[in-house]
Amino acid sequence: MLSVELPMFEPDPGLQGPFLARLNADELIALRSHAVARHFERGATMLHQGEVPGRVLVIERGYAKVTATTEDGKEVVLAFRGPGDILGEVAALSGLPRAATVRVLEPIDAIAVAVGDFEAWLEGHPRVALELLKVVIARLREADQQQFEFTAYQTLGRVARRLVELAERFGEPCADGVQISLRISQEELAGWAGASREATSKALHDLREIGLIETERRRFTVHSVEKLKNLTA
């Protein structure tokens, strides 16, 4: 088989980084003055698809998955979010019903801001509005990349790309490479990769066989992120 590099949209350094990390001390203090602290246990639903937006959430600790349900009832995993990420901002600013559901994977501490207060905060801090726009643009680029992969690559390539993203966003260096701190199931990984659970399981088996990853229950370790980017399609 021919070994080729899986093409990606090159990340723009200006678009990278979670929302909270983009705020200076004064902006963060002003945001907290409008916010209330919230805690969500594993399995809780933070935001519901189709609901009228009433608040914006910012994660301080923990992880969540973003999903959408199709007309035939199938749940599609769209993304995973972690510390520093903002949730519900597009629906809040557009006034349209939420396009996705957000559920807790690991206990979350967050701050919640009412839509009106969030808009007032942005009006008083125009630099933040620009940073928020960069966050939204980065997510649109991620969605474009995933759509490209769904049509261009087989399951092995798509699973590898998702593992690369997890390692780069949620990875922690360890003796064997990079351990992904976000604990997700093979079923959740399959939904995110746009593949069946069986095909995803086979792809993970193949990646283990060639020594690129190790898997445990809801735990993935990547031995070489760079080699995952250069797989046989």
Secondary structure, 3 states (H helix, E strand, C coil): CCECCCCCCCCCHHHCCCCHHHCCHHHHHHHHHHEEEEEECCCCEEECCCCCCCEEEEEEEEEEEEEEECCCCCEEEEEEECCCCEECHHHHHHCCCCCCEEEEEEEEEEEEEEHHHHHHHHHHCHHHHHHHHHHHHHHHHHHHHHHHHHHHCCHHHHHHHHHHHHHHHHEEEECCEEEECCCCCHHHHHHHHCCCHHHHHHHHHHHHHCCCEEEECCEEEECCHHHHCCCEC
